[in-house]
């Protein structure tokens, strides 16, 4: 009887952990706009997870910055305070980007990532 109770409790704990882990994952959101703030020499949030068809809009809150894909697939003009740049992500993949003035490819310094998942 004791082994049965331990087994039942273990299975319940595993189920609860599975539910919590599933809820904690970022859920891709399709067909909408997700905003990334540019401030204090960083992109916030640094990583966004979206579904295909989502537009990511970067909003410069202060300073002079750019948004440039590491693979060259998108690039903004230099942005000043209140400047905006957007790009629609239609295909699944991981897209690293950086500020041309304050960062570099490979996640160096002022950089971020857009993860597009189905």
C-alpha positions, 0 to 999 in steps of 0.5 A: 500500500505504501509503495502504491501511495508513493507511486501515485504521489510521484506521478502527481508531482511529475504531472504538476511539474510538466504543467508548470514547465509548459506554462513557463515556455514563451508562447509564439504569437502570430499576426501581431506586433511585438515591441522591443525597446532600445535603451541604456545600450541594450535591447529589451527584451534581449530575446523575443519568441514569436510565430511566423507572420509576426512583426517585431518593432524596435523603438529607440527610447534614447541615443543613436542606434541601428538594428542590423541582422547578423545575416544581413536580412534586415537593417534599419537606418540610424534611429534617434530618440522615438525612432522606430524600425519594424520587420515582419518575420515570415519563416521559422528560425533564429535571427540574431541582430545587433546595433551597428554602433554599439554591438557586433555579430555573434551577440557581442555587446548591444545585441538581441535575438528573434526566435520564430517558432511554429 
